[in-house]
Amino acid sequence: MDMTGWLDYFIIGLQTQMVEIKERGEQVIRRDVLVQKHSLNERQAKALDLLMKKGAIHISEVEEIYSGVTRRTLQRDLNNLIELHLVRLKGSARQSNYEWAV
């Protein structure tokens, strides 16, 4: 019984998973370093994590995570990330998105 095809399939899948795990681990470490370096709060850390995963987010996505927090508070958190040059604001008014800048 030749299992070469199955082994090739298994090894390629394992390799793909290992690359994804490595990338996610590096991302978590990078985020944790930035959180400590800039003394970010929990909301800012979560927004940073979301930005690192997606590249860009809208304020409504952050509002979904923190439903009990006002939009103004979340905007202040994100504006602080802009001041630290970790995030860029693209667009204006309701069309604006926050983009990962690092």
Number of C-alpha atoms within 10 A of each C-alpha: 3 6 7 9 9 10 11 11 11 12 12 12 11 12 12 11 12 12 11 12 12 11 12 14 12 12 15 14 12 13 17 15 12 15 17 11 9 10 11 17 11 11 17 20 19 17 21 25 18 16 19 20 13 11 14 17 20 16 18 14 11 20 15 10 12 14 10 8 13 10 15 10 11 19 14 12 18 23 18 15 22 17 10 11 12 17 22 19 17 13 10 8 7 9 9 13 18 21 20 22 15 8
